[in-house]
C-alpha cells in the first residue's frame, strides 16, 4: 500500500499499459483518476474516478484536472500513457497522420504535464512519469511518426524535470519495447508473429529480444510504479528502458 493517501492520474487508462498502470496504482492504495477517450474500457480500472477525455482537448484537460482535484484532492502522481500508432513509410505518410500522432503522443503529454505541474510546483511535491518507447532511441521502419513523437515527448519530460527539480517535483520516462497489447498486435500478420518479434528481423533492421519474451503490460506498470514511488525519490530525468534488451541499451 505504498501509494495510500496519494491521488494519481493515468491517461490512456482504458486498455493496455495504461489500464495495467491504473490497476497497479489502485492495488497500491492510490485514489486513481483514469482518463481515456474510450469510456467502456475505463470500468476495468476500478478507479476512484473515470473520465472520458481526449488528450488533444486542451480545455477538456484543464476541466478534468480541476474536477480531479475538487473530488479526489491534490494530484500527487501523473502518468502519461495515452498514445497512438499509425504505420507507414515516410514517403507515404500523410500530413494528417503525422499531425494526429504528435497531437496525442507529444502535445497530449505537454498539455497534461503543464496542467498538473502547476499544482505540484505550488505544493513543492509530485511525480510525473511519461511512458515513451524504445523507438525514441532506435530508428524503426514504418514508424517514423511514432518514433519522432516519442522522442519529442521524452526530451520534453527531461526538460520539464530540470525546470521542476528546484520545486521538489520529479519527472521520469519509462520506455517499453515490444509489449503484448492491442497496439503491438496491430503489427502482427499471423500466428507466428509474436515469435518473429522475439527473434528479430534482419530485413527490417530489428534486433530480437535477448530475454526471449514479449513484455506484458504489467511489466511496464511495475516500472512506472517504482519511479512513481518514494523508492525512487532521488531519481529524476531518467529514461528506464523496459525492452528485454532489444535495443542493447543504445
N, C-alpha and C positions, 0 to 999 in steps of 0.2 A: 504493500500500500504506500509506495514511496511518493505517489502523487496526491495523496489525501489532502484535501483542502485547496488544491490547485484548480484553476479554470484553464482548460485547453481548447484551442480551436483547430480543427483539421479541415482543410479544403480537399475536395475530391473524396469525401468520406463515404460515398455510396458503394464503392467497389474496389477490388484490387488492393494495392498498397495503402491507399487512403482509408479503406474500411479496416484493414488489419491494424493500422496505427490507431484509429479511433477506438477499436475494441481493446487494444493493449493498454491504452491510457485509462479507459473505463475500468479495466481489471486492476490497474494500479491505483485506483481510488480517485481519479480526477473527475471533475464535472466537465464533460466534453460537449462542445457545440460542434456538430458535424455539418458541413456545408457541401452542397453539390447541386448541380442543375437537374439531376435525376432523383426526384423525391422518393420513389419507391424503394430504392436501394438503401436509403438512409435509415430505414426502420431496423435493418440488421445491425447497425452500430450500437443500438441500445443507449444512445447518447441522451444526456440531460436535455439537450435542445437540438432539434433537427431543422435546418433552414434550407429552403430551396434558393440557391444563389448561383449565378454565373459570374465567375471572377473577372469577366470582361466588363461587368456592370459597375462602374466607379461609384455612382450614387448608391447603388444597392449594397456595396461593400461598407460604405460609411453607415448606412442604416442598420446593417447586420451587426457591425461591431458595437454600435450604440445599444442595440437590443440585447446582445450577449452580456454586456457589462451591466445593463439595467436588471436583467433577470438572473444572471448567474454570479456576477461580480467581476472585479478587475481581471483582465486576461493575463495569465502567467506564462502561457506557452502557446506559440503559434507554429503549426506545421503546414507548410505549403506543399501539397501533393498534387493538386489538380493539374492535369496535363493532357495534351492531345498529340497524336502521331499521324502525320499524313505522308505516306510514302510516295516518292517519285524521284526520278533523276533530276539533277539541277536544270538541265535543258528543257525538261518538260514540266517543271514546277510552275504552277500558275501564281500570279501575284496574290490572289485571294487566299490560296492555301498557305503561302508563306506568311501573310499577314495574320491569318487566323491562328497559325501555330504560335507566333510571337505574342498575339493578343492574350492567349491563355498561359503559355509556358513562361513568358517573361513579364509582360505587363501585369498579368494577374498576380505574380509574386511581388512585383513592385508595389502595386496598389494595396494588397493585403498587408504587406510588411509595413508600409508607410502608415496605414491607418492604425494598426495595432501598436506600432512602436511609439506613437505619441504618448499613450498612457504609460507604457513601460518606462520611458525616459522620465516622465513626471514622478513615477514611483521608485525609480532607480533600481529596478529589478525586472527580469523577464528573460525568456529564451525564444529564439526563432530558429527553426530548422527547415531548410529547403531541401526537398527531395529532387535531386537532379538526375544525372545519368552518366555512366562511364563513357557514353558517346560524346560528352562535352570535352573529353580529353583525347579521344581516339577517333579519327575520321571513319565514317561509315558510308558505303554506297547506298543510294536511295533515301538517305536520311539527313540531307543537308539542313533542311529547315529545322528539324527536331534537334539535331546536334548543335546547331548555332544558337537556337533559343535556349537550350540547356546551359551552354557555355556562358551565355549572357546572364542568365539568372544566377549562375554560380559566382561569377565575378561581382555581380551586384550584391550578393549576400556577403561576400568578403568585404566589399567597400562599406556596406551597412555595418558590419561587425566592427570595423575600425572606427567608424563615427560614434557608435553606441557604447563602445568599451568604457569610456570615461563615466558613463552613466550606469554601469553595472549590468548592462544587457549583453548577453552572449548570442552570437549568430553563427550557425554552422551548416554544413551541407552533407547530405548522405547521397552517394552516387551508386545506385544499383546497376548491375549488369542484367543479363537476361533473367527475367523473373516470370514464373508461371502465373500470368494474369491474362485478362482478355486482350490487353494491348499487345502482349507478346504473341498470343495465339493468332492474331490477325496477320502475323508474318509467316505462319505455317502453311504448308501446302499438302500435307499428308500425314499418315500415322507415324512416320519415322522422323518427323520434323524436330521433335524435342531432342532426339539423339543427334541429329545433324547439327543443332545449335551447340551441343556439348562438344562435338568433335571438331567444329570449326569448318571453315570453307576457304581453301586457297583461292578459288575463283573470285570470291567476294572480299578477299583480304581480311578475313576474320580469323583470329585465333580461337581455339577451343577454350573450354573451361577446365583448368588443371584439376580442380576438386571433383570433376566428373559428375556434376549435378546442376540442375537449374535451381536458382533460389526460389524459395517460397515467399509469399508476401509477408509472412510472419518474421522471416529472417531480416527483412528490411525494417519492419516495425520495431524489432528489438534494438537495432542500431539507432533508430530515431529516439527511442525511449532512453537509451543510455545518454545520448547527447542532450536530451531534454532534462535529465535528472541532475541532482546535486553531485552525483558521482563524477560528472564532467564539469564541475564548477570552475575549473581553471583551463577549459578548452574553449577557444573561440577562433573564428576564421579558418576552421579545419574542414577538409573535404575527406570524409570517410568513405572509401571505396568498398562496396559490398558486392563483389562480382566473381567470387570464387577463383580469383587470379586471372581472369580473362584478359585483362589489359596489362598484365605483368607489372602492375604498379606504375605504369607510364602516365 
